[in-house]
């Protein structure tokens, strides 16, 4: 009987599901406690948890997402009465990437705190992979 002696390609280790669950719970708590302060910024309309979007494509990396009314160059921020959102925010000792999105690319699932309202979960297909973020 022939044997297969080929080596498997090295893969990047994935975060365990429990590790990601802990991160999402930490982010939810961060939004509960800091969300109202973050929403004081006149340009920020919501803060939530989602997957980082690059070049219009949703990736696998969990991020703290900020929906803004207007995405502008750094030199135009002062005129809007707003400040720059950092590239990462440390939550419970973990550097979490941020993602700044305009309403046209607002999330279709995830866990969000909207300005002047309660915590909201956009409706989505409960069997979709993204539903894990809505829990």
C-alpha positions in Angstrom: 0.0 0.0 0.0 1.6 3.3 -1.1 2.0 6.0 1.6 1.8 9.7 1.1 5.0 11.2 2.5 4.3 14.8 1.5 4.5 17.4 4.1 1.5 19.6 4.8 1.9 23.2 4.0 2.4 25.4 7.0 -0.7 27.3 8.0 -1.2 30.3 10.2 -2.7 29.3 13.5 -6.2 30.4 13.9 -7.6 32.0 17.0 -9.8 29.4 18.8 -13.5 30.0 18.8 -13.4 30.7 22.6 -10.6 33.3 22.1 -12.7 35.1 19.5 -15.9 34.8 21.7 -13.9 36.3 24.6 -12.8 39.2 22.3 -16.3 39.8 21.1 -17.6 39.8 24.7 -14.9 42.3 25.7 -15.8 44.5 22.7 -19.5 44.4 23.7 -18.6 45.5 27.2 -16.3 48.2 25.8 -19.2 49.5 23.6 -21.6 49.5 26.5 -19.3 51.5 28.7 -17.5 53.8 26.2 -20.1 53.9 23.4 -22.1 56.8 24.6 -18.8 58.9 24.9 -17.7 57.8 21.4 -21.1 58.9 20.1 -20.6 62.4 21.4 -18.4 63.0 18.3 -20.8 64.8 15.8 -19.4 62.7 12.9 -19.9 59.3 14.5 -23.4 57.8 14.0 -22.8 54.3 15.4 -20.1 52.1 16.9 -20.2 48.3 16.6 -18.4 45.0 16.1 -17.8 43.6 12.7 -15.3 42.3 10.2 -12.7 44.7 8.9 -13.5 45.8 5.4 -10.6 46.4 2.9 -11.1 47.6 -0.6 -14.8 46.9 -0.3 -14.3 43.2 0.8 -15.2 42.0 4.3 -12.2 40.2 5.8 -12.0 37.7 8.7 -10.4 40.1 11.2 -12.8 41.3 13.9 -12.8 45.1 14.3 -14.4 47.9 16.2 -16.4 49.6 13.5 -17.3 53.3 13.5 -20.0 54.5 11.1 -19.4 58.1 10.2 -21.5 60.6 8.5 -18.6 61.8 6.3 -15.3 60.1 5.7 -12.8 62.8 5.0 -9.0 63.4 4.8 -7.3 64.2 8.2 -6.9 67.9 7.4 -10.7 68.3 7.0 -11.6 66.7 10.4 -11.4 70.0 12.4 -13.9 71.7 10.1 -16.3 68.9 10.9 -15.7 69.3 14.6 -14.4 65.8 14.9 -11.1 64.0 15.6 -9.3 61.1 13.9 -10.3 57.6 15.0 -7.1 55.6 15.8 -6.1 52.6 13.8 -6.3 50.4 16.9 -7.9 50.6 20.3 -6.7 48.5 23.2 -9.5 46.6 24.8 -8.7 44.3 27.8 -5.0 44.3 26.8 -5.7 43.4 23.1 -5.1 45.8 20.3 -8.2 45.7 18.2 -8.2 47.2 14.7 -10.8 49.9 14.0 -12.7 50.3 10.8 -14.2 53.6 9.7 -17.1 53.2 7.3 -19.7 55.4 5.7 -23.4 54.7 5.7 -23.3 53.3 2.2 -21.2 50.4 3.5 -23.0 50.0 6.8 -23.0 46.5 8.2 -25.8 44.0 7.5 -25.1 42.1 10.7 -23.2 42.5 13.9 -23.6 44.2 17.2 -24.1 47.9 17.2 -24.8 50.9 19.4 -26.4 53.7 17.5 -26.4 57.3 18.5 -29.4 58.4 20.6 -30.9 54.9 20.6 -30.6 51.5 22.3 -28.3 48.7 21.4 -29.4 47.3 18.0 -28.8 44.2 16.1 -29.6 44.5 12.4 -31.9 41.8 11.2 -30.1 39.1 9.2 -30.4 35.4 8.3 -29.9 33.6 11.7 -28.2 30.7 9.9 -25.5 32.9 8.3 -21.9 32.8 9.5 -22.2 36.4 10.6 -24.9 35.6 13.1 -22.2 34.6 15.6 -21.3 38.3 15.9 -25.0 39.2 16.6 -25.2 37.0 19.7 
